[in-house]
Amino acid sequence: MTRLAFAFLALASLAACETMQGAGRDIQNTGQALQSEAAQTQAQM
């Protein structure tokens, strides 16, 4: 039973890590899009 619980915790930890990496990429892409829009707006001024 302990091994099953440990395996489940390890799997959940790996899934959470992948989720955080995905969120980090999404945030990074959003920041890049905002930066690009800001540069375009500044160029138009």
Rosetta constraint file for C-alpha pairs under 8 A:
AtomPair CA 1 CA 5 HARMONIC 6.34 0.50
AtomPair CA 2 CA 6 HARMONIC 6.13 0.50
AtomPair CA 3 CA 7 HARMONIC 6.04 0.50
AtomPair CA 4 CA 8 HARMONIC 6.15 0.50
AtomPair CA 5 CA 9 HARMONIC 6.19 0.50
AtomPair CA 6 CA 10 HARMONIC 6.14 0.50
AtomPair CA 7 CA 11 HARMONIC 6.16 0.50
AtomPair CA 8 CA 12 HARMONIC 6.10 0.50
AtomPair CA 9 CA 13 HARMONIC 6.06 0.50
AtomPair CA 10 CA 14 HARMONIC 6.32 0.50
AtomPair CA 11 CA 15 HARMONIC 6.26 0.50
AtomPair CA 12 CA 16 HARMONIC 6.15 0.50
AtomPair CA 13 CA 17 HARMONIC 6.20 0.50
AtomPair CA 14 CA 18 HARMONIC 6.32 0.50
AtomPair CA 15 CA 19 HARMONIC 6.23 0.50
AtomPair CA 16 CA 20 HARMONIC 6.21 0.50
AtomPair CA 17 CA 21 HARMONIC 6.27 0.50
AtomPair CA 18 CA 22 HARMONIC 6.26 0.50
AtomPair CA 19 CA 23 HARMONIC 6.23 0.50
AtomPair CA 20 CA 24 HARMONIC 6.06 0.50
AtomPair CA 21 CA 25 HARMONIC 6.28 0.50
AtomPair CA 22 CA 26 HARMONIC 6.25 0.50
AtomPair CA 23 CA 27 HARMONIC 6.18 0.50
AtomPair CA 24 CA 28 HARMONIC 6.11 0.50
AtomPair CA 25 CA 29 HARMONIC 6.10 0.50
AtomPair CA 26 CA 30 HARMONIC 6.19 0.50
AtomPair CA 27 CA 31 HARMONIC 6.20 0.50
AtomPair CA 28 CA 32 HARMONIC 6.26 0.50
AtomPair CA 29 CA 33 HARMONIC 6.23 0.50
AtomPair CA 30 CA 34 HARMONIC 6.24 0.50
AtomPair CA 31 CA 35 HARMONIC 6.10 0.50
AtomPair CA 32 CA 36 HARMONIC 6.13 0.50
AtomPair CA 33 CA 37 HARMONIC 6.23 0.50
AtomPair CA 34 CA 38 HARMONIC 6.10 0.50
AtomPair CA 35 CA 39 HARMONIC 6.20 0.50
AtomPair CA 36 CA 40 HARMONIC 6.27 0.50
AtomPair CA 37 CA 41 HARMONIC 6.13 0.50
AtomPair CA 38 CA 42 HARMONIC 6.09 0.50
AtomPair CA 39 CA 43 HARMONIC 6.13 0.50
AtomPair CA 40 CA 44 HARMONIC 6.36 0.50
AtomPair CA 41 CA 45 HARMONIC 6.60 0.50
